[in-house]
Amino acid sequence: MRNGGADRSNTCPRPDGLESTTKLLARIRDGDAWARDQLIARYLHTLKRWAHGRLPARARGLTDTDDLVQSTLIRALNRLGSFEPQHDGAFLAYLRKALLNQIRDEIRRADRRPEPEGASENIAGREPSPVEEAIGRDTLTSYEEALGQLSDREQQAVFLRVELGMEYQAVADALGIPTANAARMYVGRAIARLAERMRGRNEDG
């Protein structure tokens, strides 16, 4: 790990880039607090926006979305252990799973509490997440189950493009795909497999 301000200027990741995430993770394992802060700052806003759409209004009253995301990020970084992402998209997918588990916990806690008056109107009117906008709320369970049947890399591709709305070049950078056009084709194939799995689930149901 490099030390000192002289070398740091040549290794700082671009604010809008994802290509240095794996290097930041390596630094974090070495105890680099600067790398930890950079990684949290890089993903905090994106994950807060994603979590806000996934967390129903009834659950938002029990917890602050910003705090939920930040605590999940910190917890994930503290538990890196042997996690060795081959590309940056793997770490984002890792964060998605960790955050989704926390959101489900918050929803279960909210469901155990009496609903305040007018809560149903707030739930019905909450802003949808990018994935809900893409596939509709009624198919979210089917989507999650079908997504889990794809390969890890396919799941990452769908998450980055559909749920986070990343440009194809950013998806290519995150997954180590040579070009934006190649990423477009890979995402397209992943979404086609996802749709096939969802159709199969609906037919079985």
C-alpha positions, 0 to 999 in steps of 0.5 A: 500500500502506498503512503504519503500525499505525493503518491496519493494524487496519482492513484485517486479514483475518478469520482465518476469511475468504477474501475478502481473499486477492487484496488480500494477494497485491497487498500481497505483490507490493509487498513487504509481509512482514506480508501474506506471513505472514498468507497463509501462516498462513491456508492452512498448516493446511488444506494440511497436512491435505490434503497429509498424506492425499495423501502415502503413508506411504513418502514421509512418512518421507523428508520432513516434511509441514509442511516440504513444505507451507510450502516449497511455499507460500513458493516459490509466493509467490516465483513469483507473477509475473503471476499475477492471481487474479480471486477467492480460489479461484483462488489456492488452486487454484494452491497445490493444483497446486504442492503436488501436483507436490511430492507427486508428486516425493516419491512418485517419490523414495520409489519409488526407495528400498528399502521398509523392512520393514512398509512395505506395512502402513503404506501400506494403513492410512494415513488417506485424504484427503478426496477419497479418502474421497469417491470411493475410492482406486481412482478417484483417477487417473480423478478427477485426469484428469477434473478437468483437463478441467473449466474452471478455475472448476469445478476450483476449486469441486470442490477447495474443496467436495470436497477441502477440505470447505468450507461452501457460504458459504465456497465462495461467498466464495472464488469470488465467487458471490452466495449459498451456495445459488448456490454449492451449485448451481454445485458440483453442476453441476461435480460432475455434469460431473466424474462424466460425464468420469469415466464417459467415461474408464472406458468408453473404458478 
